[in-house]
Amino acid sequence: MIIDLHIHSKTCSDGNLSVEEIIEEAKARNIKLMSITDHDAIGCQKQAKTLAQKNGIHYISGVELNITFSHPKFLNGKPASLDLLGYQFDTNNKALNSKLQQIAKYREERAAKILEKLNTEFQKEGLNKLTKNDLTEIQNSADGVLGRPHIADYLIRKKIVRNRQEAFEKYLVKCNVPKYPLYLEEASSLLRNAGGIAVLAHPNDPYGTSLIKLTKSLQEQTGIIEDSMLNHLDGIECWHSRNTAETISHYMNFSKKHGLIMTGGSDCHQNPIIMGTVKVP
């Protein structure tokens, strides 16, 4: 059976395909079990479930929550971003929906502050400042939850940068504004109270939000989980498109030791389309 429990859509997040297109692609790739896990958004879940079932695909409700985490022994106790995957929750849960609406509102305020910082940089370079109209266009371009990738894409359209990588390296890292401070304890409670489970996403992802920001040592990473996270986790994403064989083996052994659920997925944003390519047992 082909399984992919980590996919992002254009409809509610920062992917490049709509929910309809993702389900079509999943069917074509013979994926039999899947979940769309958009960033801090669950507005597409009912549509995704209905379409998946019509196409003979088993579907699990999903979301990827960005959380703020710190440990006194790493980064001098400074906070870092991690991602928490939620599965099998009730999409109608009021507390979860309310919190996600709050986060979405904050994202819009954050985007405006990022644009202010960008204008400071543009002024130094003699470039035209971005206006409220530009912010509106960026907001309109984000079908789902607004984030830095949408700002990057707008800078590409304005021919200020050539690609997303340049946008981040030249401007968006320097001009970043902190994300909404959702902590592991609260995120886990929201998911569990909605009948779902909490799974730590891509814990050793070298290019993503992961424990690698705190330490590159796999032993130290699982030490952090044992020390500060275990009570709030139901599982770990052991299979991921950027996981090495060593990472998979380490986190499988750790999950078995602690009786944690093991999940896996491509983390596909559809550029390129890698949906269903991660071999999840």
Buried (B, 14 or more C-beta within 10 A) or exposed (E): EBBBBBBBBBBBBBBBBBBEBBBBBBBEBEBBBBBBBBBBBBBBBEBBBEBBEEBEBBBBBBBBBBBBBBBEEBEEEEBBBBBBBBBBBBBEBEEBBEBBEEBBEBBBEBBEEBBBBBBEEBEEEEEEEBEEEBBEBBBEEBBBBBBBBBBBBBBBEEEBBEEBEBBBEBBBEEBBBEBBEBBBEBBBBBBBEBEBBBBBBBBBBEEBBBBBBBBEEBEBBBBBBEEBBEEBBBBBBBBBBBBEEEBBEBBBEBBEEBEBBBBBBBBBBBEEBBBBEBEBE
